[in-house]
Amino acid sequence: MNHPHPLPFLLREAQQLQRLGAWRLCGQALLTGLIAGGIIGLFRRLYDTFRLYASFWLQLYVADSPWAWACILGGLALLAALAHLLLRQEPLISGSGIPQVELMAAGLLPPMRWGRVLWRKFVATLAALSAGLSVGREGPCIQMGACVGAGVGRLWHSPEEQYSRFLVGGSVAGLTAAFGAPVAGMFFAFEEMRSPLGLPLLVFAALSAVGAWAALFLFFDFGPVFPFAVWKDAALPQYGLALGMGLLCGLTGLFYNAVLIRLTLWQDSLTWLPPWLRSAFPFGLSALLLAVAPRLVGGVGVETLDLASPVLLGNGLGFLLLLLLGKIAYSGLSFASGVAGGLLMPMLLAGSLLGACVASPLLEQGWLHADEIPLLLVLGMGGMFAATVRAPLTGAALVVEMARCPFSAPAVLLTAFTASLVASRLGGEPVYDGLKRRILRRRALQAEAASVESVK
């Protein structure tokens, strides 16, 4: 059987790149990455500062001070009002932002007003994160990066058919800047966004990632997201453990997606609920949890790095399972409210909690050494990402870059592909596919209601 030679394809791609103007395309990509990296770096710096001061203030004053609690409730009310006001002004900032960007890149949603979306997403997400909601920064950073890409395209007066390229390049820059993970950003563009692989887009995405990485390096000094104090790479006998983690992550990912989607659809069905109350609910829940279960509150509760401590794991499997279930429930309720905020950081924390649930009994029985705990946390994060998003290459690259553990990449890949396979074989839908379907259905219902109203 004759197979087409790859050379004509490469020549066609190179000719297309030349027609587009190689130097112009490279300049557009680098500018997209630099601007997106600068904006998202500022976003990360502001949130880190707010979180540091909030943790310090809570430890100092909250224990026995009614005035401190009055300040907390007043602050949460102000943040809730700000988040709702921005969401009412621009509904496109709702939730993660990744499904909206993917639908725009596919031509299923109209182009966005990028400047209007950009600053509102920035402020609204910062408000949600500062209030301790269980939402992530990665989806909003991807949407903010896509806004920057759209703005650069408008600056160059690029034709409409190139709009998708600027969205994809901006998304890559957004993910790179959010986590310091350029390889994961590239995989995200072609594995999750399902962008057609061509030389112009490949060059644009790569240089956008380079630009974002350069902005972080030049203006900020974040370091790895998960700087574990000790690290021991996976040994050959632990690859069986990686397979087991993949199976557990596949099952847990199905449960996580089901909780998230069903809670979101349930809140959609509450049409009698005032929109401001729906937005305010997770802020009130944050105040309640701060009083009764502060370990679940974002920014001040348990984080992945805390789980690397044998002391915390010594609380036992039951304690860790309660934390895991509580985190899944709080993440689902926070996201279902529609406030600006992503899924991935809470999802990764759930994955590391699952890894801690496996590590705790093994540690207690002496079958696991303390310096091997971080490996299980990373396996849990990679597997959870793959099971929920169904993008194993992106998930594996993301956690390896975040933890700076390249020699453990084969074990993480094994866990991620196993988790993705288990979730797929059991019929689970990728989380962003379910959310995209919901957006399109809501738009169709709104269009139908508008047409009926116009007839009247």
N, C-alpha and C positions, 0 to 999 in steps of 0.2 A: 504494500500500500504506500503511495507517495504522500509525503507530508510537505506542506509548504515551507519553503526556506525562510528562516527568521529575518534575513537581511532586508528583503523588500519592505517588511513591516517596520523595521528600524529606520529605514530610509524615509518612509512616509512620515513617521513620527518626527524625525529630524527636520524634514521639509515643513511640516506644520509648525514646529517650533520657530523655524526661520521666518515663516509667513507672519507669525504673531509678533515677531521682533524679540529675539532672545534677551537682549540687554534690557529692554523695557519690561519684559515679563519678570526678569530677575530683580529689577529695581522695585517693581510692584510687590513682589513676594517679600523681599527684605523689609520694605517699609511697613507692610502689614504686620510682619512678625515683631518688628521693633516697637511699633505703637501698641500693639496688643500686649506684648510683654511688659511694657512700661505701665500700662493701665492696670493690668492684672497683678503685677508686682506691687503697685500701690495699694490695690485692694487687699492683697494678702498681708501687707505690712500694717494697714489700719486694723484689720481683724485681729492679728496677733497682738497688737498693742491693746485693743479693747479687751481681749480675753485675759491678758496678763493683769491689767488693772482690776478687772471684775473678780478674778480669782483671789487677788490680794485683798480687795475690799471685803469680799464675802467671808474670808477666813478671819479678818480682823473684827468685823462689826456685827455680823448677822446673828451670832449665837444667842445673845440675850438682849437684843435691841429692837423694840417695836418700831422705832423711828427708821431703822435700817430696812425693815420689812415694808414700811410705808413708802420709802424711796424706791424699793424694788418694784412694788406694784405700780407705782406711778410711772416709773421708767418703762415697764413692760406695756402699760397702757399707751404711752406715747409712741413706742415702737410699733405696736399693733395698728394704731391710727395712721402712722406714716406708711406702713406696708400696705394697708388697705387703700389709702388715697392714691398711691402710685399704681397699684393694680387696677383700680377703677379708671385711671387716666389712660393706661396702656395694658390691656388684657394679655398682650403677647409676652409679657414678662412673667406670666404665671408658671409656676413649677420649675422644672429643670431647664427648659429651653432647647435641649437636644432634639426632642421630637419635632419642634417647630422648625429648627434649622434644617433637619433632614428632609422635611416635607417641602420647604422652600427650595432646597438644592435639587429635589426631584421635580420641581415645577408644579407641585400640588397645593401650594399656598402662594399668595401674591408676595412680591418683595416687601420687605419691612421698611419702616421709616427708621433708619439705623441710628441716627443721633438721638431720637426720642427714646428708643428702646435702650440704648447703651447706658445713659446715665441713670435711668429709672431702674434698670436691672442691677446696676452697681449699688445704688442706695438701698433698694428694697431687700436685696440679698444680705447686705451688711446688717440691716435691721433684724432680719430673721436669725442670722447666725449669732449676733450679739445678744439676742433674747434667749439663746440656749435651745432653739428649736432643733430637732434632729433632722437637719437637711445638710446638703453638701455644697461645696463651692465649685465643683468641677463642671457641672452642667451650666450654671450661670457664666462661668469663665469661658466655656466653649461658645455660648451665645454672644457674650461680649466680644470675643475674638471674631465671630462671624459678622457682628456689627461693624467692627473695624475694617474687615475685609470688604464689606459692602461700601463703606465710606471711601476706601482707597479706590475701589472700582469707579465710584461716582466722580472722584477727584480726577481720574484719568479719562473720564467720559467713555468708559469701556462699553462696547455693545451689550445688549441685553443677554445674548446667548453666552456671554462669558461670566454672567452673574454667579452661576454655580461654582466656578473655579475660585472666585473670591470668597464665597461662603466656606468652601472646603478648606482653603488655605488659612482663613481666619480661625476656623475651628481647630485646625492642627496647632496653630500658634496659641490658642486659648488653652488647650489641654497641656501643651508643653509648659506654658507659664504657670498653670495651676499646680502642677506636680513636679516640675523640673524633669519631664519625661518626654524628650523629643521622639524617641523610637516608638513609644506607645502612641504618641500623636499621629505619627505616620500610619501605624497599623489601624488606628481608629478611622482614618479617612477612607481606607480601602476595605476594611473588614466590616465595620459597623455602619458607616455611611454608604457603603457599597458604591463608591465612586468608580467610574470606568477607568481602568489603569491605562494611562497614556503618558507619553514623555512630557508634554507641557504641564499636565496636572501634577505629575510626579516631581518635576523640577520646582513648580510653584509651592507644593506642600512642603518639600524638603527645605527650601530656602525660608519659608515662613517659620518653620520650626527653628532653623538656625537663628533667624532674627529674634524670635522670642527668647531663645536660650541666651543670646548675646545681651539682650536687655536685662535679663535677670542677673547675668554675670557682671555687667557694667554698673548697674545702679542698686542692686540688692545683694544680700549675702544670706540666703536662706539655708543652704546646706540640704542634706537629704531629709525627706519628710519623716522617715522612720530611722533615725540614727540609733539603732540598737547598741547598747553598751558592749555586748559580746555577740559574736556570731560564729557559728560552726556550720560549715557547708554540709550538704546532704551526702552521707556515705551510701555505698551501694545497698546495704541491707535496709536502708530507710526508704527505698523506692516502693516497697510494699506498703509502707505507711502513706506514701504519696497517693497510691491507688485507693487506699481506704478513705483518705481525706477527700479524694475526688468523688467517691460514692456519697459520702455524707454531705458534701457541698452541693451536689446535684439535687439531693432530696430537700435540703434546707433552702436552696435557691428557688425551687418550685413553691415551697411554702411562703417564702418571702414575697415572690411575685403575686401569688394569689391574695395574700393579705393586702398588699399595696393596691392592686387593681380593684379588688372588691370594695375596699374602703373608699377609694376615689369614686367609683360608680355609685356607691351608696350615698355619698355626700352630693353627687350630681342629682340624685333622685329627690333630695330634700328641697324641692323648689320653693316651699313655703318659708325656708330659712332665710332671714335677711343676709345679704352678702357680707355686710360688716361683721356679723356674728360668726359666720363661717371663717372669715379671716382672723378674727380675734381668738377663736377657740384654742389653737395651739399655744398662743401666748399665755392664756390662762392656765393651760395644762402645764406649761413650763414653770409657772409660779407654784402650782400644786406639787409638782415633782421636786422642785427645789426644797420644799418643806418636808416631804415624806420619803423621797427616793432620789437624792441629789446625784447619785452615781449615774443616773440615766440622762442628766441634763447635758446638752452639748456645750463643749468648751470648758466646763468645770467638773464634769463627771469622769468616768473611767474612759481612758483612751488606749489605743493599741500599745503604746510604749509601756503603760502601766501593767499590761498583761504579761510582759516579759519577766516580771518579778515573781519568784517562787512564793513570796509572802502572800500576795493576792491570790494566787492559785491554791494556796493552802487553805483558803476558806471552803474548799470542797466543790464537788461537781454540781450539787443542788444549787448553791449560790450562783455559780456561773451560768447554769441553765436559766435561772430566773432573770439574770441580767440580759441574756440573749433574747429571751421571749419579750421582756420589757422593752428592749431596744427596738425589736422588730415592730412591736405595737406602736411605740412612740413615733418611730420613723413613718409608719403608714399613716397615722393620724396627722402628723405634721405635713406630709406631702399632700394628702387628700384635701387639705384646706385650700389649696391653690396658691399659697404664698410663694414668693420667689425663693427657690432653693432646689438643689439637686439631690440625686439619689446615691451617688457613688461613695462618698465618705461614710455615711451611715451604713451602707452595704458592706464596705470594707471592714468597718468596725465589727459588724455582725459576723463576718468571716473570721476575723481574728478571735472573736469570742468563741466561735465554734472550734477553732484551733486550740484555745485555752481549755475548752471542755474535754478535748481529747488528751491534752497534755497533763491535766490535773491528776487523773487516776494513774497515768503512767509514771508520773513523778512520785506519787505517793507509794507506788509499788517498787520503786527503784529501777524501773525499766527505761527511764528517760533521765538524762542529765540536765541540770539547770541551764547550761549553755546551749542546749538543743531546743529550748522553748521557742525562741524567735523564729526558727525554721518552720515550726508548726503554725505559728501565727501567719507567716507569709504564705504558706500553702493554703491556709484557710481563706485568706484574702483573694489570692489568685483564683481558687476554685469557686468562690462565691461570685466573683465578677463574671466568670465564664458561664456559670449556671443561670444567672439572672439576665445578663446582657446577650449571652450566646456569642461572645467574641473572645475565644480563648487566647489567641495571639496577643490581642490588645491587653487583656487582663494580666497575662504572664509578664509581658514587657513592662506594664505599668508598675506592678509590685516589685519586680526586680530592680527597676530604676529608682523607685521610691526608697527601697531598703539598701540599695547599692550592694547587691549580692549576686554578681554575674555568674559565679561558679555554681550557684544553686538553680540556675535557669532550667536545666533539664528536668529537675524534680518538680518545679513549679509548672512547667509545660505539661508534664504528665498529669498532674492534679487538674489543671485547667481543662485539658482535652477530655479527661474522664468525666469531670463534672458536667461539661457541655453535652457530652454524649448521653449521660444518664438523663439529664433534663429533657433533651430532645426526644429520646426514646419513650419517655413517659408522657409525651404530648404537651409539655409546657410551652407556652408562648414567650418569646423574648420580651422583656419588660417594655422596651421602647417601641416595639411593634404594637403592643396593646395600647400604649399611650397615643401613638399616631392614629390608630384606628378610632380611638375615642375622640380625638380632635376633629377628624374628618366627619364623624357622625354628628357631633355637635354643630359643626358648620352647616351640614346638610339640613339639620332640623331648624337652625336659625334662618337659613335661606327659604325653607318651606314656609315658616311662620311669616316671614317678611312678604312673600308672594301672596299669601292668603290675606294679609293685612292690606296690601295694595289693592287687591280685588274689592275689598270692602269699601 
